[in-house]
Amino acid sequence: MRRFLAAALLVSVAPASPRSAFAQEGTTTWLDTITIAGTRTELAVRDNPRSVTVIDSEDIERQAPEGLAEMLRDVPGVEIADDSVAGMKRLRIRGESSRRVTILVDGQEITDHSTYGTPLLVDPATVERIEIVRGPSSVLYGAKAIGGVVNIITKKGANKPVQLETGGSYYTGSKGWQSWAAISGSKAGFDYRLSGTVDRHGNRVVPKGTYSSTGELDDTSFNDRNLYAHLGYRFGEDDNHYLALKLEQYHLESEGWPGELSDSIQKFKIDLPKRDRRKVGLFYDGDDINETVRKIHVDLYYQTIDRLFENDVLTTAGPNRTVGVVSTSDDRIIDYGANAQIDLDLWDGHRTIVGAQYLSDNLTTRKTTRTTMTGFAPFPVTTSSFSRDKAHIDTFSLYGQDEWGLTDNLKLTSGLRLYHTRTGLDETTVADRADFKGTNDTQLLSSLGLSWAALETTTLRASYSEGYITPTLLQLFSSTTAGGQGTTYGNPDLGPEFARNFEVGARYEDGGLTFDAAAFYSRAKDYITTTRCVTVTTYCLTTGTSSSPSSIYVNADSASTFGLEFLAEYDLAGTGFSPYVSGTWIRRKLEYSSFSTYDSDTPALSGRIGVKYEGEWQDMPFWADLFMRGSVATKQTYLSGSGIVTDELPGWGTLNFAFGGSHGEDERLSFSVQVNNILDKDYRPTFGELPAVGRSIELSARMTF
């Protein structure tokens, strides 16, 4: 199976839309999907100069994933990472860490000042569509977008005064379930939606073998519960003005899988009893204001993120000697921001947008550490420490973009964004950090894209884009003991990371064949990494030979990434069957201060190949999808105390089958069944993700009244 998958993908090179599995009916395909991703203006995917993906409501309703990230697993160039914490999934794009991917909900950013990146703390039952831009996108979408941008668009009200919806799912892979309900509607210009969801998942069920002798992965249970509310009002003589208020609340409790422990570690336990996100957002859109102003958009939001991390480690330090460390980190992030954008028709052949954005991130972190040593003295010796830090980063930016129709078939899109950031440590209980100074930084970024409808069936494109990310507040001003490698200290002298991306692509549609292909090259520099301390204070010294288990963040690393992404589908006219293939070939070279490597925990070749069916069964709309998913081996090379080490995970391939249908007026009852990993393959996709679930079934049903 692995050889067959690899052979199929060797011909492949990012789709514009994962409608790969389910093309639209009639003469339209996923290339006709209208998206604002890539240009911040409404544009069909086929004409977009960037690599974009759209997952629409039908795609979402046909899946029953345990979390939102699973909906994006088969988008070329996208990988899922959870850092061994079940239920807290993140996204990597084109090999870039999830810390370098911007996650937006209705265009408003979820920030996460950690070394891991932003988890997708969004209820799938509230999502209308998802738009993804692959490649640096900081010109239009703000800092952090070195890898790309994911914009999650939430639902509004139904088209009738009152509509009730309910649904549920069952997952044999975690012996878990999900249940949700919603009420929505619209009348007299108002529309509304109120929904709630509860999830409960036990430990992950995996094949007996490499990762578990019992068939169960310990410490991988998680639970979440969510509330969502939307209230909108449309007004004006032409109903061209719209106000909306959205409220979100997401609560997650999870555990951390310890993995394989060394002989010296007697206990390793990670708990995350609280990972909460709350947001209130206010939106205004005005369309067709006059002949010059096509659209005005303004949004404001206030968001809090609360997280509690608990780590309990017991190690052997010699005969009858142990060292136990219990540490906690209790953090609160408060964000508030605003964005205003105007779409203009200033002169013939041009579509221009200008905008201004402000974002304030504020972090308060409280850390405790209790160390207990036995066997070193006649009685156990316990020491404790406590620290509290409060820091902020404010980002001001102005942006603009112009789309110029050079000819009827040739469009040039250019953009600029001017950033100004201010950081500061507002409070600290650690005397050595009291003199940490804040910084001011100003940057100008640019992008350029060209789209040419060379033929009626073919569109060619090329683009250049830049990415930019500031250090997190933890990297600047705080410290952490996570990871079991001593303390990692903040560094207020850190600078931002940068990336530049070049890509070319083609989109084609004719005779039942639809495809989208892109080749890209990115160069990133000033990556933030860690280096060992020699003399340890709170702001450690690094001159000389490494001799301490403690580290400090520094700008030292860089990366070069190139690859091909591809999605193709062929409609066998009159049969309802469509074979398809999607995939990614990528090579990523990490350059460290002491060595370089292509082993970056990103598989060189990965993807999906299958055949799907759209039709009717017993006069009922019915769909089915038989597919294989897999990748070649992945490696990661890193520097440890014993020197340069390389770990490897073998390649894998799984056989999967999904089907579903609907019944009743307006398809009021729908269901889906997905049988995953039919051959019960024992594998782990990457080192950044938990071992995969074995043979399992996901059942889902929903009803509308």
Secondary structure, DSSP 8 states (H G I E B T S, - for coil): -HHHHHHHHTT----S-STTSS--STT--GGG-EE-TTTSS-EEGGG-SSEEEEE-HHHHHT---SSGGGGGTTSTTEEEE-TTBTT--EEEETTB-GGGEEEEETTEE----SSS-------GGGEEEEEEEES--HHHH-TTTTSEEEEEEE----SSS-EEEEEEEEETTTTEEEEEEEEEEEETTEEEEEEEEEEEE-SEE--SSSS-SSSEETT--EEEEEEEEEEEEEESTTS-EEEEEEEEEEEEEEEE---S--TTEEEEEEEEEEEEEEEEEEEEEEE--SSSEEEEEEEEEEEEEEEEEEEEEEEEEETTEEEEEEEEEEEEEEEEEEEEEEEE--STTEEEEEEEEEEEEEEEEEEEEEEEEESSSSS-EEEEEEEEEEEEEEEEEEEEEEEEESSSSEEEEEEEEEEEEEEEEEEES-GGGTT----EEEEEEEEEEEEE--SSSEEEEEEEEEEEE---HHHHH-EE-TTSSS-EE--TT---EEEEEEEEEEEEEETTEEEEEEEEEEEEEEEEEEEE-SB-SSS-B--SS---S-EEEEEEEEEEEEEEEEEEEE-BTTTTEEEEEEEEEEEEEEE-SS-EES-BS--SEEEEEEEEEEEEETTEEEEEEEEEEEE--EEEEEEETTEEEEEEE--EEEEEEEEEEEESGGG-EEEEEEEE-TT-----S-TTS-----SEEEEEEEEE-
